[in-house]
Amino acid sequence: MTKVKKNKIEKKQIAFFINSMSGGGAEKVVQLLTEQLIKDKESDIILILLENKITYQLPKNIKIIHLFSHLDNCLQKFIGLLYGSIKLKSIIKRYKVQIIISSLERSNFINVITKFIGSPHKAIISEHTNPEYTYGGRTLKNSIVIFLLKLLYSKADRIIAVSNGVKKTLIKVFKIDEGKIQVIYNPCDINKIKKLSMEKVEYPWFSEKIPIIITVGRLTKPKGQWHLIQAFAEVKRKIKSRLLIIGEGELKNQLMLLAKDLSIDKDVAFLGWQKNPYKYMAKSSIFVLTSLWESFGIVLVEAISCGLPIVSFDCENGPREILKNGKYGMLIPAGNKIALTNAIISLLEDKKLRESFIEKAKERTQDFVVEDIVKKYKKLVNHI
């Protein structure tokens, strides 16, 4: 009898494409997704970087390709959109890439432009910012980005929005067809975070019984950390406490100077970027987010996973969705220093309130488990 060979199912050739892997929320999402998809072995995964900058630890067996070593200025970045599209088309042909999932505007633009110049791949772009706010200022650069966004995003095969707020902005402000947009929340590796959170911390503050308020994020204007420093100056008058700030950014010197001007610099520590921020978070008392706008705010999910009660500005997009209108953490009007001060004091003084938020928030973390988010990406890829 002749044996009939079963048809071998060909793996999909999928590429993730992002500006770089040098820190940030979108970069962390790419790290988690590639890690999980490589484990599943259902698709061949490669990672394409616009610039060769890597700080995140990536899967050892992933193929990494970069289009440029670095792009220093706006002119180089603009030229990079055109030349990068030509280079990307060549990579697609060489590696037989069927689907490219890109993140952040420049990579999203190149992903779509490459289709315009004859590439047969499917272009999925993901929006990790709120472009209405990120590029709201009247500058030449912002005007160009908004023009390209309106021109190119609608030509993508599918758009992933990381929150319902971002989806609404894309529809209302940029007139993108609602049927093209799918909301998929950013993933969070809950088990890994819990494991990392148990690592020992050498920093001397954690050997004392003084409550520590912590925030984690880039030190940039959208994150609004100066509001927290100003509020902490008021909190400290009433409750002996300390403030720990983890992150790097262009506002670092200004924020340090503000703490000094308010005479609280001895109780405010700037630890810079940390490979494992979770060990600091888990041993702190309260997590505070003072973003003036967000696209999502995955750091809130990470803070909840570390067992922290939350105080967050109710900014545009993200926090309200994550905290379910205040069910899983305290939401206060964005920019309101008095409300921020009072919320922090309330949590520090009320142990039962802290424990109540911590207990309720445990269930919320399950909505962001990386394995479930990966399933949504797989479903989208299979559909497209």
C-alpha positions, 0 to 999 in steps of 0.5 A: 500500500502506498503511504500518502504524505500529509501536507506540511503546513507552511509557517507564516513569515512575520516581521516585527518592525520598530524604530529601535529597541532602546527602552519604552512601552512600545519596545517592551510590547515587541519584546514580549510578543516576539518572545512568546511567538518564538516559543509557540513555533507557529511562525518564523519571526524576524525583528527589523529595526530602523536604527541599531539601538538595543537595550532590551534583552531579546530572544537569543534565536531571533533574527535581527536586521537593522536598516540604519546604524543611527539617524541623527537629525530630522533631515536624516530621519525624513530621508530615512523614510524613503531610503528605508522603504527601499531597504525594507522591500529588499529584506521582504523579498530576501526573507519572503516576509508575508506580514509586517507588524510595525510600531511607532510612527516612522516605522509605520510610515515606512511599512505602508510606503513599502507597499506603495513601491510594490511590496506584496506584504500585508502591512499591520501598523500599531499606534502606541501614542495619541498622535493628536497630543503627541504632535499637537504643537505647531512645528514643522516637524509635527505638521509633517508627521500629521500630514503623513499620518493622514496620508498613509495610515488609511492605506495600511491593511489593518491598524492596532490601537492600544486603547479605545481612546486611541481608536476614537482619536484615529477615527474622529481626528484622522478620519480612518475607517473604523473597520480597519482598526482593532483594539488590542491592549498591550501585554504584560508578563505577569508571572515574570514581573512577580518573579523579578519583583522578589529580587533583593534591593540594595538601596538603603531607603528600603531598609527603613520604615519610611513610606516610599512613593514611586513613579516609573517612566520617561522624564518627558513633558507628557509624563508630567513628573513635576506635578508629583514633585510639587505634590510630594513637597506638600505631602512631606509636610504632613507625612514623613515619606520619600519619593523614588523616580525611575526613568531617564529623559530630557527633563531630568536636570530640571526635575532635580533642580525643582526638588532642590528649589523645594528643599526636598532633594534629600528625600527625592531620588532619581535612579535613572533607567533600571533593567528591573524596576519591579523590585523597587516597585514591589517594596514601595508603598504607592505608585503614582502616574502623573501623565498629562496624556497617554495612549495606554499606560502599561506601567499601571498594569505592572504596578498592580502586578507588583501589588501597589495601590495606584494614584493616577491622573485621569488623563486622555486615554489609558488610565481610565480604561485600565483602572475601570473608572476608578474601581482599581485605583484612584483617578484624579483630574490631570494637572490638579496638584491639590487633588494629587496631594490629598489622594496620596495622603489618603492612601498613605494614612488609610491602610484599609483603603490601600489593601482594598485597591490592591485586592480588587486590582488582582483580577484586573491584571488577567485582562493583560496576560501576555499569552491571551494578548498573543492569541489576539495577534494570532487571530488578526494575522490569520484573518488578514 
